[in-house]
Amino acid sequence: MAMFAGLGVALAASVWWPVLRSGALAVASASIGFHAINHWVDINQDHPGTSAGVVGALSQTALAILCVVLLRAELTRAHRVATPDRR
């Protein structure tokens, strides 16, 4: 839980300080991605006989994909800002 609190603080700070945005999104993508993999590996151990393991794995995977999409968008934006159009 503390890991996600730290990520939340970093992501919230990156709203006001754009220089933090790429790093915060990269760390969030990696840590949530690894967390999703952990859920898939342990899918049958989370409340056996229920779909809780599948729900946890799917939600973590969706969040990891969202973080990667946001990271890619931020890197594209940062690249466009850093390299002005030379027409």
Secondary structure by P-SEA (a helix, b strand, c coil): caaaaaaaaaaaaaaacccaaaaaaaaaaaaaaaaaaaaaaaccccccccaaaaaaaaaaaaaaaaaaaaaaaaaaaaaaaaccccc
